[in-house]
């Protein structure tokens, strides 16, 4: 794999108005890829894994962009990938219908089993929090028209069969309690995660989950991505792309169409959330970075000479994978802006807690001076004061950690 270094001025925190800075261009015929979860232990892999068209997997250091290891099996064509909650395991959906789990640290095969008849076409993995709550690791869709949920050991937790053609996209909306799926039958289906949890506890892999809702799309659904909403409104959305030139933005709970975005001139093959920005990749050879709140394109990126196959993110980076036998790595300003918004919210919460602490301390002093018979009331105030102080310290710790992450990310971005 050949990496081309992109030179330029030394950046600070990227501004929204600035076009995303291209960090690297990797010359390799990749098909798809995924980035690891952040915040893991030192034993857990930190970086990206990409699948070549010949089935070989490449683990990449996202600071030096050096290939760390080649593993996998040649001719095991990978259609979809996802990082599992363990930190080092990558799930791959194969063209022959199998799912294979690999350890990115040493390139060893952990498990393999038949998952779909005809091919695994899409895969969405659970975050560590989601995996614990739902007792499952990832969801797949396949050429057998089914949506299936799995543990990392290969146990099928549940199956949903409501589509009439191949399922090409699945999207977990954990906070809304829903799973979305899209297929070649030109429909979008929603499923209740609560029903899946019930099925999981019964250990019945044959039990089917009933579809919650269905809506037409107007073309084969090729990609979906969940946007949880900004930190003030929290109006969650699901962005959907496919065999039409527009992107449908839907309310994640009601499934109502919010907006139909027309900016691409070809099918929309891939979507990826990065901070508060949504990235889309198309058959028209472009990637577009969107303001997910205003539904406005911020940047149109013309770095590829053929259609885009996949987009994924790692930390403050966004990777675009194209049929021109290259992958481009960009600095995502949306990640920095999202972190900045969280920092502002935390600082505001800290100020509120500090005001409450001051008020309670004044009340405590007043009680101590004037009410010897108010011991019970004083005790309650002390308990409340301790609780507020603990909450304030917790928010302060979050703010300090976020500030450290922001500084480290900016330093890494500058050094790249």
C-alpha positions in Angstrom: 0.0 0.0 0.0 1.5 3.4 -1.0 0.7 6.4 1.1 1.0 9.9 -0.4 1.7 12.6 2.2 -0.3 15.9 1.6 1.8 18.9 2.5 0.4 22.3 3.6 0.3 24.9 6.3 0.2 23.8 9.9 -3.4 23.8 11.1 -5.1 24.7 14.3 -8.6 23.5 15.1 -10.3 23.3 11.7 -13.0 26.0 11.2 -16.4 25.1 9.8 -15.8 27.4 6.8 -12.5 25.7 5.9 -12.6 22.8 3.5 -11.6 19.5 5.2 -7.8 19.1 5.0 -6.6 16.0 3.1 -4.0 14.2 5.3 -3.2 11.1 3.2 -4.0 9.3 0.0 -3.5 5.6 0.2 -3.0 3.9 -3.1 -4.8 0.5 -2.7 -7.9 -1.2 -4.1 -9.9 -1.2 -0.9 -13.6 -2.2 -0.8 -14.6 -1.0 2.7 -13.2 -0.3 6.2 -13.9 0.6 9.8 -12.3 2.5 12.6 -11.8 1.2 16.2 -13.6 2.4 19.2 -11.8 5.1 21.1 -10.8 5.1 24.8 -9.9 1.4 25.0 -7.0 -0.1 27.0 -3.5 -0.3 25.7 -4.1 -3.9 24.8 -6.9 -2.9 22.5 -6.2 -2.0 18.9 -6.4 1.7 18.0 -6.6 2.4 14.3 -8.4 1.3 11.2 -8.8 -1.9 9.3 -9.6 -1.9 5.6 -10.6 -4.8 3.3 -9.0 -5.1 -0.1 -11.1 -6.3 -3.0 -9.2 -9.6 -3.0 -10.4 -10.3 0.6 -7.1 -9.4 2.4 -7.4 -7.2 5.4 -5.0 -4.4 6.3 -4.6 -2.9 9.8 -3.4 0.7 9.6 -1.8 3.0 12.2 -3.9 6.2 11.9 -1.0 8.5 13.0 1.7 7.3 10.6 -0.7 5.6 8.1 1.7 2.7 8.0 0.3 -0.8 7.3 0.7 -2.8 10.5 -0.4 -6.2 9.4 -2.0 -8.1 6.5 -4.4 -10.9 7.4 -7.6 -12.6 6.3 -8.1 -15.0 3.5 -7.7 -14.3 -0.2 -10.9 -14.4 -2.2 -13.0 -14.0 0.9 -14.7 -10.9 -0.6 -15.8 -8.6 2.2 -19.0 -6.6 1.7 -19.3 -5.0 5.1 -17.3 -4.5 8.4 -17.8 -3.4 11.9 -15.8 -3.0 15.1 -17.0 -5.1 18.0 -17.2 -3.9 21.6 -14.2 -6.0 22.8 -11.9 -3.4 21.3 -9.7 -5.6 19.0 -12.2 -7.7 17.2 -13.5 -6.9 13.7 -16.6 -8.6 12.2 -16.6 -9.1 8.4 -19.6 -9.9 6.3 -18.6 -12.1 3.4 -19.9 -12.5 -0.2 -20.4 -16.3 0.4 -22.8 -15.6 3.3 -20.4 -16.2 6.2 -19.4 -13.8 9.1 -15.8 -14.0 10.1 -14.4 -12.4 13.3 -10.7 -11.4 13.3 -8.4 -10.0 16.0 -6.8 -6.9 14.6 -3.9 -7.1 17.1 -2.4 -10.3 15.8 -4.4 -11.1 12.7 -5.8 -14.3 14.1 -9.2 -15.7 13.2 -11.5 -15.8 16.2 -14.7 -17.3 14.8 -16.5 -18.0 11.5 -20.1 -19.2 10.8 -22.7 -19.2 8.0 -25.0 -16.2 8.6 -27.0 -15.6 5.4 -27.9 -17.6 2.3 -26.3 -15.8 -0.6 -24.2 -13.1 1.0 -23.8 -10.7 3.9 -24.5 -7.3 2.3 -24.4 -5.0 5.3 -23.3 -4.9 9.0 -23.9 -2.5 11.9 -22.0 -3.1 15.1 -23.1 -2.1 18.6 -21.2 0.3 20.8 -19.9 -1.2 24.1 -22.8 0.4 25.9 -25.4 -0.9 23.4 -23.9 -4.4 23.4 -24.2 -4.6 27.2 -27.8 -3.4 27.2 -29.0 -5.5 24.2 -26.9 -8.7 24.8 -25.8 -8.7 21.2 -22.8 -7.5 19.2 -23.9 -6.6 15.7 -26.7 -6.8 13.1 -26.5 -8.0 9.5 -28.6 -7.9 6.4 -28.3 -10.3 3.5 -29.3 -11.6 0.1 -31.8 -14.0 1.8 -33.9 -10.9 2.5 -33.4 -11.3 6.3 -32.2 -9.0 9.1 -30.3 -11.0 11.8 -28.7 -10.1 15.1 -25.6 -11.9 16.5 -23.4 -12.3 19.5 -19.6 -12.2 18.9 -19.6 -16.0 19.4 -22.0 -16.6 16.5 -25.3 -17.1 18.4 -28.2 -15.7 16.4 -30.3 -13.6 18.9 -33.2 -12.9 16.6 -34.2 -12.7 12.9 -36.5 -10.3 11.1 -38.0 -11.3 7.8 -40.2 -8.6 6.2 -38.3 -7.4 3.2 -39.0 -8.9 -0.2 -35.5 -8.5 -1.7 -31.9 -8.3 -0.5 -31.3 -6.2 2.6 -28.4 -3.7 1.9 -28.4 -1.4 4.9 -29.1 -1.7 8.7 -28.8 1.1 11.3 -29.1 0.9 15.1 -30.9 3.8 16.8 -30.2 2.7 20.4 -31.6 5.8 22.2 -34.8 5.6 20.2 -35.2 1.9 20.8 -35.3 1.1 17.1 -33.4 -0.7 14.4 -33.8 0.5 10.8 -33.2 -1.6 7.6 -33.4 -0.9 3.9 -33.5 -3.2 0.9 -33.7 -3.7 -2.8 -37.5 -3.9 -2.5 -37.3 0.0 -2.2 -38.6 0.0 1.3 -37.4 1.1 4.7 -38.4 -1.0 7.8 -38.2 -0.2 11.5 -38.0 -2.8 14.2 -38.3 -2.5 18.0 -35.1 -3.1 20.0 -37.3 -4.0 23.0 -38.7 -6.9 21.1 -35.2 -8.1 20.3 -34.1 -7.9 23.9 -37.1 -10.2 24.8 -36.1 -12.6 22.1 -32.6 -12.6 23.3 -33.5 -13.5 26.9 -35.5 -16.5 25.6 -32.5 -17.9 23.8 -34.7 -18.7 20.8 -32.7 -18.1 17.6 -35.7 -19.1 15.5 -38.1 -16.5 17.0 -38.9 -13.7 14.6 -39.4 -10.1 15.5 -42.3 -8.3 14.0 -41.7 -5.2 11.9 -42.8 -2.0 13.6 -43.2 0.2 10.5 -42.6 0.4 6.8 -42.2 3.2 4.2 -41.4 3.5 0.5 -38.0 5.0 -0.6 -38.2 5.2 -4.4 -35.1 3.1 -5.1 -32.9 0.4 -3.6 -31.7 1.5 -0.1 -27.9 1.3 0.0 -26.8 3.1 3.1 -28.1 4.6 6.4 -26.6 6.6 9.3 -28.0 7.7 12.6 -27.6 11.3 13.8 -28.6 11.7 17.5 -29.3 15.5 17.2 -27.4 18.4 18.8 -26.9 18.7 22.5 -29.8 21.1 23.0 -32.6 19.7 20.8 -31.7 16.0 20.6 -34.0 15.6 17.6 -32.6 12.3 16.3 -32.6 11.6 12.6 -31.8 8.7 10.2 -30.2 9.7 6.9 -30.9 7.3 4.0 -29.3 7.0 0.6 -29.6 4.7 -2.3 -30.4 4.3 -6.0 -31.6 7.9 -6.4 -29.7 11.2 -6.4 -31.2 12.5 -3.1 -30.7 11.7 0.6 -33.8 11.2 2.7 -33.6 12.6 6.2 -36.2 11.0 8.6 -37.3 11.5 12.2 -35.7 8.6 14.0 -38.8 7.9 16.1 -41.8 8.7 14.0 -40.2 7.8 10.6 -41.6 11.0 9.1 -39.6 12.5 6.2 -38.0 15.7 7.4 -36.0 16.7 4.3 -35.1 15.4 0.9 -31.6 16.6 0.1 -30.6 17.0 -3.6 -26.9 17.7 -4.1 -25.4 14.6 -5.6 -25.7 13.7 -9.3 -25.6 10.0 -8.8 -26.6 7.2 -6.4 -25.7 7.7 -2.8 -23.6 4.7 -1.8 -22.4 5.6 1.7 -23.1 7.8 4.7 -21.0 8.4 7.8 -21.6 10.7 10.8 -18.5 12.5 12.1 -19.2 14.7 15.1 -22.0 17.1 14.1 -21.5 16.6 10.3 -22.8 13.9 8.0 -20.6 12.8 5.1 -22.1 11.2 2.0 -20.4 9.4 -0.9 -21.9 9.0 -4.4 -21.6 7.4 -7.8 -20.9 10.9 -9.0 -17.3 10.5 -7.6 -17.9 13.2 -4.9 -18.1 13.2 -1.2 -20.2 15.9 0.5 -19.9 17.1 4.1 -23.3 18.3 5.4 -24.4 20.4 8.3 -26.7 17.8 9.9 -28.9 20.4 11.6 -29.4 22.8 8.8 -29.4 20.1 6.0 -26.9 22.3 4.0 -23.8 21.0 2.2 -20.7 22.6 3.7 -18.1 21.1 1.4 -18.2 19.2 -1.9 -15.0 17.1 -2.1 -13.6 16.1 -5.5 -10.6 14.0 -4.6 -11.6 10.8 -6.4 -11.8 9.8 -10.0 -14.4 7.1 -9.6 -17.4 6.3 -7.5 -17.2 6.1 -3.7 -17.6 2.7 -2.1 -17.4 3.5 1.6 -16.9 6.2 4.2 -15.9 5.6 7.8 -14.4 7.6 10.7 -11.8 7.2 13.3 -11.3 9.8 16.0 -11.1 13.2 14.2 -10.4 11.5 10.8 -12.8 10.7 8.0 -11.8 8.0 5.4 -13.3 7.9 1.9 -12.8 4.7 -0.1 -13.2 4.8 -3.9 -13.2 2.5 -6.9 -10.2 4.5 -8.2 -8.0 2.2 -6.1 -7.4 4.9 -3.4 -8.5 5.9 0.1 -8.3 9.5 1.2 -8.1 10.6 4.9 -9.5 14.0 5.9 -9.5 16.1 9.1 -13.1 16.3 10.2 -14.0 19.7 11.6 -17.3 18.3 12.7 -15.7 16.2 15.4 -13.9 19.3 16.9 -17.1 21.3 16.8 -19.0 18.5 18.5 -16.4 18.3 21.3 -16.4 22.1 21.7 -20.2 22.1 22.1 -19.9 19.4 24.7 -17.3 21.4 26.5 -19.5 24.5 26.5 -22.4 22.4 27.9 -20.2 21.0 30.6 -18.8 24.4 31.6 -22.4 25.7 31.9 -23.3 22.7 34.1 -20.3 23.3 36.3 -21.3 27.0 36.8 -24.8 25.9 37.8 -23.5 23.4 40.3 -21.1 25.9 41.7 -24.0 28.4 42.2 -26.0 25.6 44.0 -23.0 24.8 46.2 -22.6 28.4 47.2 -26.3 28.7 48.0 -26.3 25.5 50.1 -23.2 26.5 51.9 -24.8 29.8 52.9 -27.9 27.9 54.1 -25.7 25.6 56.1 -23.9 28.5 57.8 -27.2 30.2 58.6 -28.5 27.0 60.2 -25.4 26.5 62.2 -25.6 30.1 63.6 -29.3 30.4 64.4 -30.8 27.0 64.8 -29.5 24.6 67.4 -32.7 22.6 67.1 -32.5 22.2 63.4 -30.0 19.3 63.4 -32.3 17.1 61.2 -32.7 19.9 58.6 -28.9 20.5 58.8 -28.2 16.9 58.1 -30.4 16.9 55.0 -28.7 20.0 53.7 -25.3 18.4 54.2 -26.4 15.3 52.3 -27.7 17.4 49.5 -24.6 19.5 49.5 -22.4 16.4 49.2 -24.5 15.1 46.3 -24.2 18.4 44.4 -20.5 18.6 45.0 -20.0 15.0 43.8 -22.0 15.9 40.6 -20.0 19.0 40.1 -16.8 17.1 40.5 -18.0 14.5 38.0 -18.8 17.1 35.4 -15.5 18.8 36.1 -13.7 15.5 35.5 -15.6 15.1 32.2 -14.7 18.6 31.2 -11.0 18.1 32.0 -11.0 14.8 30.1 -12.7 16.3 27.1 -10.3 19.3 27.2 -7.3 16.8 27.2 -8.8 14.9 24.3 -9.3 18.1 22.3 -5.8 19.2 22.9 -4.3 15.8 22.0 -6.4 15.7 18.8 -5.4 19.2 17.8 -1.8 18.3 18.5 -2.1 15.1 16.4 -3.8 17.0 13.6 -1.1 19.6 13.6 1.7 17.0 13.6 0.2 15.0 10.8 
